[in-house]
Amino acid sequence: MPRYDFRCRSCGATFELRRPMAQANDPAVCPQGHEDTVKLLSTVAVTGGAATQQAPAGGGGGGCCGGGCCG
């Protein structure tokens, strides 16, 4: 069941309620009994591990700029 965060305008308390999505926008009463509450915008953090390419290990190419053949 989804969790929704609310803030009480009367006492400033922030609290959460678990309720069906069909009741997401229904009024909520804070734990202190105040009815003047607002639903807070929830944020969702999505993280992932995308594969990244890395440079190959070891020495470089050769030729005149690193191959040791030039004098």
JOPE-V873738 format. One record per residue. N is the residue number from 0. RES is the residue in one small letter. PHI is phi in whole degrees, 0 to 359 (none if undefined). PSI is psi in radians with two decimals (NA if undefined). D_LAST is the distance of its C-alpha to the last C-alpha in Angstrom with 1 decimal. Layout:
N/RES/PHI/PSI/D_LAST, N/RES/PHI/PSI/D_LAST
//
This chain:
0/m/none/2.38/73.5, 1/p/295/2.69/71.5, 2/r/248/2.34/71.5, 3/y/237/2.41/72.2, 4/d/261/2.43/71.8, 5/f/229/2.75/74.5, 6/r/231/2.37/75.2, 7/c/274/2.23/78.7, 8/r/284/-0.40/79.5, 9/s/282/-0.86/82.4, 10/c/247/-0.14/80.8, 11/g/83/0.03/77.1, 12/a/293/2.48/76.6, 13/t/250/2.31/73.8, 14/f/213/2.90/74.7, 15/e/235/2.64/73.8, 16/l/228/2.46/76.1, 17/r/260/2.17/75.5, 18/r/205/2.78/77.4, 19/p/298/2.67/77.3, 20/m/301/-0.54/75.4, 21/a/296/-0.36/78.8, 22/q/253/0.25/79.7, 23/a/303/-0.66/76.5, 24/n/260/0.14/78.1, 25/d/292/2.64/81.5, 26/p/300/2.63/82.5, 27/a/233/2.59/81.6, 28/v/252/2.30/83.5, 29/c/289/2.86/81.5, 30/p/301/-0.38/82.2, 31/q/273/-0.06/84.4, 32/g/96/0.04/86.5, 33/h/282/2.51/85.5, 34/e/258/-0.13/85.3, 35/d/272/1.44/83.3, 36/t/235/2.77/79.9, 37/v/230/2.54/76.9, 38/k/278/2.32/74.4, 39/l/272/2.64/70.8, 40/l/285/2.14/67.9, 41/s/272/2.55/65.9, 42/t/247/2.58/62.2, 43/v/239/2.21/60.2, 44/a/260/2.19/56.7, 45/v/243/2.11/54.7, 46/t/236/2.67/51.4, 47/g/206/2.90/49.3, 48/g/246/1.49/46.1, 49/a/288/2.50/44.2, 50/a/291/2.34/41.3, 51/t/243/2.54/38.0, 52/q/274/2.43/34.7, 53/q/241/2.66/31.9, 54/a/294/2.51/28.1, 55/p/296/2.58/27.0, 56/a/282/2.74/26.0, 57/g/107/-3.11/22.6, 58/g/287/3.09/18.9, 59/g/267/-2.77/17.8, 60/g/287/-1.05/16.8, 61/g/129/-2.78/13.4, 62/g/72/-2.74/11.7, 63/c/285/-0.20/9.2, 64/c/245/0.89/11.0, 65/g/139/-0.05/11.1, 66/g/273/-0.17/10.6, 67/g/81/0.18/7.7, 68/c/268/-0.28/6.5, 69/c/266/2.61/3.7, 70/g/280/NA/0.0
//
